[in-house]
Amino acid sequence: MDPKALAGAQRDDQAEATFEEAIQSAIDSRLKETHTCLPGIIRKFDPATQTATVQPAIKRIFVEQGPVDLPLCVDVPVQFPAGGHFVLTFPVEPGDECLLVFSERAIDFWWDRGDVQLPAEYRMHDLSDAFAIVGVSHRGKAKLLVGGVRANAAELRTRDGTVVLRIDDNFVHVGGATGSQPAIMGTAYRTAEDTYFAALETYLGVLGGLPGMAGAAATFAAAATAFHGAAATFLATKAKVL
């Protein structure tokens, strides 16, 4: 190839490579500022506003500075499972882990007013627009859930399993993770109790007719009647086992 033509081809190759590298560098730089989701650590939680201050748990690495913590995400809405008239709430404490999910547009107007809103600013995938889903845990903390996760029941429980509310296909269990006390079915118990006390009253009436038994039978009958009358107050209407 002619030396001039060869030099020209080399310049063209260099220019093309430089242009492609510039484009790739610009894309890489933009992606570094595009946040999608990150694990986070709760630093502070406000139960009144249901918002948290969260530290992103993955550092960013700069060529000049090395690893650097990302700034705190503040006023982050914390997600509690909810639907219709019902919501499941639980304490959120400093040190709890979560998943930070970043909105593709600024959420300020929506957070303040609800409904469909314009973006508050033109920022995109920004650290300022995070939601926190509490409960995502690293492997070591996940192992602290004593007994693991049941495959055949839903539970609301403490991590150590000392207190648990468990629902399976047949029963509602209240007690500890390793076992639970059977619960009295209030309506069925009261029906059986009424039958028992009716029989007892009949028996005491017969017993009181025997010589020397009238006083004792009357005392026992009065105590039994008082207990039976108060028994309705033992059944809490705020708790039902069906």
C-alpha positions as CSV (number, residue, x, y, z in Angstrom):
1,M,0.0,0.0,0.0
2,D,1.2,3.5,-0.7
3,P,2.7,5.1,2.4
4,K,0.4,8.1,2.2
5,A,-2.6,5.8,1.8
6,L,-1.4,3.7,4.7
7,A,-1.0,6.7,6.9
8,G,-4.5,7.9,6.0
9,A,-6.0,4.5,6.8
10,Q,-4.2,4.5,10.2
11,R,-5.6,8.0,11.0
12,D,-9.1,6.9,10.0
13,D,-8.8,3.8,12.3
14,Q,-7.5,6.0,15.2
15,A,-10.3,8.5,14.8
16,E,-12.9,5.8,14.6
17,A,-11.6,4.1,17.7
18,T,-11.4,7.4,19.6
19,F,-15.0,8.3,18.6
20,E,-16.3,4.8,19.8
21,E,-14.3,5.1,23.0
22,A,-15.7,8.5,23.6
23,I,-19.3,7.3,23.2
24,Q,-18.6,4.3,25.4
25,S,-17.1,6.5,28.1
26,A,-20.1,8.8,28.0
27,I,-22.5,5.9,28.3
28,D,-20.5,4.4,31.2
29,S,-20.4,7.8,32.9
30,R,-24.2,8.2,32.6
31,L,-24.8,4.7,33.9
32,K,-22.8,5.4,37.0
33,E,-25.3,8.1,37.9
34,T,-28.3,5.9,37.0
35,H,-29.6,4.3,40.2
36,T,-32.1,1.4,40.0
37,C,-32.0,-0.5,43.3
38,L,-29.5,-1.0,46.1
39,P,-29.4,-2.7,49.5
40,G,-29.6,-0.1,52.2
41,I,-29.3,0.2,56.0
42,I,-31.9,2.2,58.0
43,R,-30.2,4.9,60.0
44,K,-33.4,6.7,61.3
45,F,-37.1,6.1,61.0
46,D,-40.0,8.5,61.7
47,P,-43.2,6.5,62.5
48,A,-45.3,9.6,62.1
49,T,-44.4,10.2,58.5
50,Q,-43.4,6.6,57.7
51,T,-40.1,7.8,56.2
52,A,-36.5,6.9,56.9
53,T,-33.0,8.0,56.5
54,V,-31.1,5.2,54.7
55,Q,-27.5,4.5,53.9
56,P,-26.9,2.8,50.6
57,A,-24.9,-0.3,51.4
58,I,-22.8,-0.5,48.3
59,K,-19.9,1.9,47.9
60,R,-19.0,3.7,44.7
61,I,-15.4,3.5,43.5
62,F,-13.7,6.5,42.0
63,V,-10.4,6.3,40.2
64,E,-8.9,9.1,42.2
65,Q,-10.5,8.6,45.6
66,G,-11.1,4.9,45.7
67,P,-14.2,3.5,47.5
68,V,-16.6,6.2,48.8
69,D,-19.9,5.8,50.6
70,L,-22.9,7.1,48.7
71,P,-24.7,9.9,50.4
72,L,-27.6,9.2,52.8
73,C,-31.0,9.0,51.2
74,V,-33.4,11.1,53.3
75,D,-37.2,11.2,53.6
76,V,-37.5,7.8,52.0
77,P,-41.0,6.4,52.0
78,V,-41.0,3.0,53.8
79,Q,-43.2,0.3,52.3
80,F,-45.6,-1.6,54.6
81,P,-47.8,-4.3,53.0
82,A,-51.2,-2.8,52.6
83,G,-54.4,-3.1,50.6
84,G,-57.9,-1.7,50.9
85,H,-58.7,-1.0,54.5
86,F,-55.9,-3.1,55.9
87,V,-52.2,-2.6,56.5
88,L,-49.5,-4.7,58.2
89,T,-47.2,-2.6,60.3
90,F,-44.1,-3.4,62.4
91,P,-41.3,-1.6,64.1
92,V,-38.5,-0.2,61.9
93,E,-35.2,0.2,63.8
94,P,-31.8,1.7,63.0
95,G,-29.6,-1.1,61.6
96,D,-32.5,-2.8,59.8
97,E,-31.7,-3.7,56.2
98,C,-33.9,-2.8,53.3
99,L,-34.0,-2.7,49.5
100,L,-33.8,0.9,48.0
101,V,-35.8,1.2,44.8
102,F,-35.2,4.4,42.8
103,S,-38.0,6.0,40.8
104,E,-37.2,6.9,37.2
105,R,-38.7,10.4,37.8
106,A,-38.8,12.8,40.7
107,I,-41.5,11.7,43.2
108,D,-41.9,14.9,45.3
109,F,-45.3,16.1,43.9
110,W,-46.7,12.5,43.9
111,W,-45.5,12.0,47.5
112,D,-47.1,15.2,48.6
113,R,-50.4,15.0,46.7
114,G,-50.9,11.5,45.4
115,D,-52.8,10.9,42.1
116,V,-51.1,11.5,38.8
117,Q,-48.5,14.3,38.9
118,L,-45.8,16.0,36.9
119,P,-42.2,15.2,37.9
120,A,-41.1,17.8,40.5
121,E,-37.7,18.2,38.7
122,Y,-36.1,16.7,35.6
123,R,-33.8,14.4,37.5
124,M,-33.9,10.7,36.6
125,H,-33.0,7.5,38.6
126,D,-31.7,9.8,41.4
127,L,-30.8,9.0,44.9
128,S,-33.4,11.6,46.0
129,D,-36.3,9.4,44.7
130,A,-35.9,6.2,46.7
131,F,-38.5,3.9,48.3
132,A,-37.4,1.5,51.1
133,I,-38.7,-2.1,51.2
134,V,-37.8,-3.3,54.7
135,G,-37.0,-7.0,55.3
136,V,-34.4,-7.7,52.6
137,S,-31.4,-9.1,54.6
138,H,-27.9,-10.3,53.9
139,R,-27.2,-14.0,54.4
140,G,-25.9,-13.7,57.9
141,K,-28.9,-11.8,59.2
142,A,-31.3,-14.1,57.3
143,K,-29.9,-17.0,59.3
144,L,-31.1,-15.3,62.5
145,L,-34.7,-16.3,61.7
146,V,-34.8,-19.3,64.0
147,G,-36.5,-22.2,62.3
148,G,-36.4,-20.6,58.9
149,V,-39.5,-20.1,56.8
150,R,-42.4,-22.6,56.8
151,A,-43.4,-24.1,53.5
152,N,-47.0,-24.7,54.5
153,A,-48.1,-21.8,56.7
154,A,-48.0,-18.0,56.9
155,E,-46.6,-16.5,60.1
156,L,-46.3,-13.2,62.0
157,R,-43.5,-13.9,64.5
158,T,-40.4,-12.7,66.3
159,R,-37.1,-13.7,64.8
160,D,-36.3,-16.0,67.7
161,G,-39.6,-17.8,67.4
162,T,-40.7,-17.2,71.0
163,V,-44.0,-15.7,69.9
164,V,-45.8,-16.6,66.7
165,L,-49.2,-16.2,65.0
166,R,-49.4,-19.0,62.4
167,I,-52.1,-19.7,59.8
168,D,-52.1,-23.0,57.9
169,D,-54.8,-24.8,56.0
170,N,-56.6,-26.1,59.1
171,F,-55.9,-23.8,62.1
172,V,-54.8,-20.5,63.5
173,H,-52.0,-21.2,66.0
174,V,-50.9,-18.8,68.7
175,G,-47.8,-19.6,70.8
176,G,-44.2,-20.4,70.2
177,A,-42.4,-21.5,67.0
178,T,-41.7,-25.0,68.4
179,G,-45.3,-25.6,69.5
180,S,-48.5,-23.8,70.4
181,Q,-51.2,-24.0,73.0
182,P,-54.7,-25.0,71.7
183,A,-57.2,-22.1,71.7
184,I,-60.7,-22.4,73.1
185,M,-63.4,-21.9,70.5
186,G,-65.6,-19.5,72.4
187,T,-69.0,-20.2,70.9
188,A,-68.6,-24.0,71.1
189,Y,-67.2,-23.8,74.7
190,R,-70.1,-21.6,75.9
191,T,-72.7,-24.0,74.4
192,A,-71.1,-27.0,76.2
193,E,-70.8,-24.9,79.4
194,D,-74.5,-24.0,79.3
195,T,-75.4,-27.7,79.0
196,Y,-73.1,-28.6,81.8
197,F,-74.4,-26.0,84.2
198,A,-78.0,-26.9,83.4
199,A,-77.3,-30.5,84.4
200,L,-75.4,-29.3,87.5
201,E,-78.4,-27.1,88.6
202,T,-80.7,-30.1,88.3
203,Y,-78.3,-32.3,90.3
204,L,-77.9,-29.6,93.0
205,G,-81.7,-29.3,93.3
206,V,-81.9,-33.1,93.9
207,L,-79.0,-33.0,96.3
208,G,-80.5,-30.1,98.3
209,G,-83.6,-32.2,99.0
210,L,-81.5,-34.8,100.9
211,P,-81.3,-34.6,104.8
212,G,-78.6,-32.3,105.9
213,M,-77.5,-31.3,102.4
214,A,-79.7,-28.2,101.8
215,G,-77.2,-25.6,103.1
216,A,-74.2,-27.0,101.3
217,A,-76.1,-27.5,98.1
218,A,-77.5,-24.0,98.2
219,T,-74.0,-22.5,98.8
220,F,-72.5,-24.5,95.9
221,A,-75.4,-23.6,93.6
222,A,-75.0,-19.9,94.4
223,A,-71.3,-20.1,93.6
224,A,-71.8,-22.0,90.4
225,T,-74.6,-19.7,89.3
226,A,-72.4,-16.6,89.9
227,F,-69.5,-18.2,87.9
228,H,-71.8,-19.1,85.0
229,G,-73.2,-15.6,84.9
230,A,-69.8,-14.1,84.7
231,A,-68.4,-16.6,82.2
232,A,-69.6,-14.5,79.3
233,T,-67.0,-11.8,80.3
234,F,-64.2,-14.4,79.9
235,L,-64.7,-14.5,76.2
236,A,-63.0,-11.6,74.5
237,T,-64.9,-10.4,71.4
238,K,-61.8,-9.0,69.9
239,A,-60.3,-12.4,69.3
240,K,-61.8,-15.2,67.4
241,V,-60.6,-18.7,66.4
242,L,-62.7,-20.1,63.6
